[in-house]
Amino acid sequence: MTQTPASEPVGGPLAGLRVIDLTSNVLGPVATQILGDMGAEVIKIEEPSGDYTRQVGPGRSPGMGSFFMTINRNKRSVVLDLKRPEARSALMRLVATADVFVHSMRPGAADRLGIGYAEIAAVRPDIVYGSVSGFRPGSSLENEPAFDDVIQGRSGLAALSQMRGRPPEYMPMVIADKLCGHQFAMAVALALVWRQKTGEGQHVHLSMYEAMVAFNLVEHFWGAAVDMPELGIGYPRVMSPHRRPYATQDGHICVMANTDAQWQRMFVAMDRPDLSGDPRFASARDRARHIDTLYAIVADRIQARSTAEWERRLRDADIPHGPVHDFAAVLADPYLAETGFFQRMEHPTEGPVVMTGFSSSFSKSPPAIRAPAPRMGADTAAVLAGIGLSEAEIRQLSDE
């Protein structure tokens, strides 16, 4: 594998691997940032107009919006117009040095560009070729466009609010893109494990629709999981309209009693020890049948005292609880300051930037933030020179 000194990986379980990244927008970049955080050298191939998210969010320079900056660290940017034969030839020379090739195009688009699995594997037979799109290749919907809102609606996520008496609603985040990005990164990593065991590359594809259906049905499969949908689809406890942060005298608090023992302690903490013998709340099955009643009782008791008093009582009773943070409070959370979760770095052109850290720790191969998100095309010359292109060839590609 060819690498330039600037791309030498520092630690991480994927250190020493090279990823050619043709993804854009959100899902793919989330996945490849994970691979980069874990030590892989990620070469982001951008078309001349650049990744769309470069224009989204506040920033100090054009093409360096905050959305792009948040999901494209630990990457190198190379601009290639793959509609031109010379650029595709340069890409194939890069592929010959790579371990992973990923894109987020619909199958037909990749084939039309001449970068389908067959073409890439002909250059690097043991490559892990990852693709992600809305629907499974070979299906009737394989080339249908799919974005986060579309998948939220089709997968049943937007309709959950209807089960609570409201119109269909999107989650106020691009949850399908983000979740599928994490699943895509995991699929690529697992294919790398297979390659290490067998020496074989393969094509890994993630269907957004199916990934989100599986995700949504974890708790909501309910009666359908035992082939009796007439028993209901949807987990009653989490669908209860009373399941929400509880109002206190002066704010809100989150409380989650779950086990029989926790509920017994909860009844004492809320000065209702008489509920301990109530047959409606004796077991998980009983509580599920009467969950609206139970949550309504809890809500009534909690609003009678202050947040601080409930924090004391719930801590003493060892009941899971916590505050209701808005994002400003999350940024100021002393715990996250203690763990160093938010990491600050000086961008070479954009000044100070702040990035989220890692939720997983590795005792022997820790991830690292090696570089902030790159300016568009910042690494074109260095990367192409590293695979043997002359200055004249690089200049020609850049001019085009």
N, C-alpha and C positions, 0 to 999 in steps of 0.2 A: 504494500500500500504506500502510495506517494503522499507525503505531507511536507508542508513548508514549516519552518521553525515557528512562525506566528500561530500555527494551528496546533502545536504540540499539546495534547490533552494533559490535564492536571487532575489525577485521581479519578474516582468515579468508576462504577462497575462496567461502564461501556467505553472506558478509555482505550484509545487505539483504533476505534472503529470510525469509518467515514460514512456519512449520510448525505446523499444528494436529495435535496428537499425542493420539490416543485409545488408544494402546497401553498395556499393563500387564504386570506380572510381569517377565520378563527379556528375551526376544528383542527386542520392540519398543523398550523403553527403551534397550537397548544401541545400537540403530540410531539413535534420535533423539538420544541423547547425542553420537554421532559427528557428526551434522548440527549440533548446537549447538556442539560444540567447533570446528567449521569455520566458525563465524560466524553461522549461522542463528538467528533468534529462534524458540525452540520454546515453544509454549504447550501445556502438558500438561493435558488435560481429564480430571478424575477424577470418578468417581461419588461420592455422599456417603459411602460406606464407605471410599473411598480405594484406592490401589493396594495389592495384597496384600503386596508386599515391604516396605511401610512397617513391617510387624510382624515382620520377619525380621532377626535379628542384634542385637547389643548396641547400645544407644543411650542418650542422656541423657534423652530425652523420648519419650512415647508417639507412635507414628506416624513416628518418625525412626530406624528401625533401620539398621544399617550396610549391609545389602544394598541397601536403597533409596538410601542416600546415595552408594553407589559407582557407580550407573548412572543417576543423574538430575540431575547437575549441569547448569549452563547451560540451565535450563528455568524456566518460570513456571507455577505451579499455579493452575488455575481449576476450581472445583467446579461441576458442572452435572448435574442429574438428567435425563438425556435421555429418560426415559420421560414427562416432562412437556412439553406443547406449547410453553410459554413458554421452556423451556431449549433445545429444539430450534430455536426461532426465533432465540434469541441465538446459538446455534452457527452457524446459517446466515449471520448477520450477520458473524461472525468469518470464516467461509469466504470471504466476498466480499472480504476483505482479504488472503487467504492465497495462497501459491504452492504449498504442499504440504499434503496431508491424508493422514494415515496411521492405520491401525487394525490390530489383531491379532485381530479377531473372525472366527468362521466366517462364510462368505458369507450364510447364512440369517439370522444374528443382525443383521448390518449392514442387510440389506434390511428386516427387521421394524422396525428403529428408524427407517427412512426416511433412512438415510445411505449408501445404496449409491452406486456411481459415477454413475449417471444423475442422482440427486437432487443430488449435490454438483456435478457438471459443469454442471447447469442454472443453478446460482448463479455458478460461476466456470469458464467453458468451458476456459480454458487451464491449469487446475490439474493438478498431478501427484498422482494419487490412488494411494497405495500401500497394499496389503493383504498380509498374511502369514497363512498358516494351514498346517495339516498337509499338506493335499493340494490338488491343482489344482482350481479351480472348473470345474464341468461334468462332473467325473469321478464315478464311483460312490461315492467316499469323500469328496466335497467337504465334507460337514458332520460328518465323524468328528472327535472330539476328539483332539488330539495334543499331548503334552508331551514334554519332553526324554527321559525314560526310554523312552517308547513309541517315539520316533524312533530312539534308539540301538539298540533291539532290532530294529526292522523294517529298518533300513538296513544291517544286517550288522555294525555296530560292536561290539555286545555279544558277538557270536559269535567275534570274533577270538581271544579267549582260549581257545576250544575248539580252535582250530587249534594251540595250544601246549600242549594236554593238560590244560586246566583247565575248570571249568564256565563257562557264559556270565557275563560280568561287565560292569557299567556302568563307564565311565570315572568316576573320582571327581571329577567336575565336571559342570556343565551345558553340555557341549561343543556339543550341537546348538543350544541356544538362543543361545549366544555366537557361534558361527560363523555361524549364519543371521542373527543381528543385523548382523554385519559385511556379509554379502552383501546384506541388505535395504537397508542404507544406501547401498551401492554402486549398487544398482539404481535407487534414487530419484535419486541424483546423476546417473546416466547419463540418466535421463528428463529431468532438468533441462537437461542439455546439448542433448538433442533439442529441447526447448522453446525454448531460446535460438536454435537454428538455424532452426526452422520456425515458432515461435509457437504450436505445438500442445501441448496437454496430453494426457495418456493415463492409462490404468489400468495400474499395474505390480503384479503379484502374484508373491510368492515362495512356492513349495511347500517346506516343511521337508524332507519325505521325499526329494524329488528332489534338493534341495541337498545333503543328507547322503550320498545314494547316490553322486552325482558326486564329492564330497569323498573318500569312503572308497575309491573305485575308482581314484584317480589312480595309485597304485603297484600296487594289488591286482588290476586288470583282467586283467593277465598274458595267459594264453592266450585268454581271451574277447575281448580287444581285437582279435585277428586271427581271430575267429570259430572258435577251436579251444579251447573250454573244457576239452576232455579233456587238454590240456597243463597244466592246473592253473590255479586262480584263487588269487591271493595271492603276494606278492613274497617269495621264499624268504629273502632276506637279513634282512628286518625281522621275519619270523616265526620265525627261529631262537630256540630257548629260551636260547641262549648270548648273544643280543644283549641286553645289559644293562650297567649300570655295572660296571666290573671291580673286584674286591676287591684292595686293595694290602695291604702288611704292617700298615698302621695306619689304613685307611679305604677310600675308593672313588675312582675316577676315571673320567671318560668319555673314550673314545678313538674316533676315526672316521677311519681310513685308508680311502681310496676309490679313487684312481687307481692305475695300475700303479706310477708313480714313488713315490707315498706308501707303498705296500706294500713296495717295495724298501727305502726308508729305515726303515720300521717293523721289518723283519726285522733290520736292523743294530742299531737301537736296543734291541731285545729280545735281542740277543746270539744270534740265530739266522740268520746270513748264509747258512747252508746252504739255507734255505727259498727263497732267491732263484731257485734253479734247479729248484725242485720243480714239475713240470708241473701239479699239482693247483691251484697258485696263480698260474699264469703270466699269466692274463688275467681280466677281469671275469666272463666266461662260465665259466671254469674255477673261479674262486673261488665263484661262485654255486652250482655243483654240489657243492662241498665246504665250504660255509660253516660248518656245525656243527663240522667238524674244525678249520678254521682258527680260529674263535673260541675253541674249547676250548684250542688251543695258546697263543693270546694270553692267555687268562685264567690259564693255568698260569704263564706267565712273569711276568705283572704282579704276582701275589700274592707274588712273591719279593722285592720291593723296596718302599720307602716311597713314599707319595704325593709327597713333595717330590722324591725322586730321579726319579720318573717325569715329574713336571712339567719338571724340568731336561732330561732326555733327550728328551722329546717336543718341547719348545720348540727345542732345538738341531737336531732332525731336521725341524722345520717340519711336524709332524703335528698336525692339529686335535685339541684335547683341552680338558678343562675340569673344574671341580669338580662335586660333587653337592651342590647347595644345598637345604636345606629352606627353608620360607618365611621363617623367622626370619633365615636367612643372606641371603636375597634382600633383605630390608628393610635389612640392614646392609652390603650390597655396596658397596665403595668406588667401583666404576665408576658405579653408579646415583647415588651421592652426587655424583660428579664431573659427571655430565650433568644433575643437577637433576631427575631423573625423578620423584621423589616430591615433590609440592608441598603445602605447608601453607597453610591459610587459616583465618581466624577466621569461623565461622558466626555470623550475627547473633543466633541463639537457642541454638545447640547448642555453642558454644565452639570449641576448636581441632579441626580436621578435617584429614585427610591424604588426598590423592588421587593416583592415578597420572597421569603426564604423557602425552606423545605420542611414538609410535614413528616418526612421519613429520615431517620438517621442510620448510618452505616458505620459499624465499628472499624472496618478495615478498608472500605472504598467509598469515602464520603463524597457526595456531590458537591459542586462548587459553582459559584457565579464567576466565570472567568472574564466575561466581557458583556457590556450592555448591548442593546440592539444596534445593528450597524446602519450607517447611512447607506442609501441606495447605491449599489455598485461599488462600495468602498473596497471590496476585495477582488474585483474582477481581474485586475492586472496580475496581482500576486498569485491567485489561484490558477489562472490560465498559464502563467509562466511556469508554475510548478508541474504542469503536465506537458511541458515542452513546447508551447506555442511561442513563436518569435514575437518581438516587439511589433513588427509590421502586421502580423496576423492579429494580435490583440488590438492594435490601433484600428484595423479594418473592421473588426467586430464591434468595437466601441463606436466608430463612426456610423456604422449601419444602424 
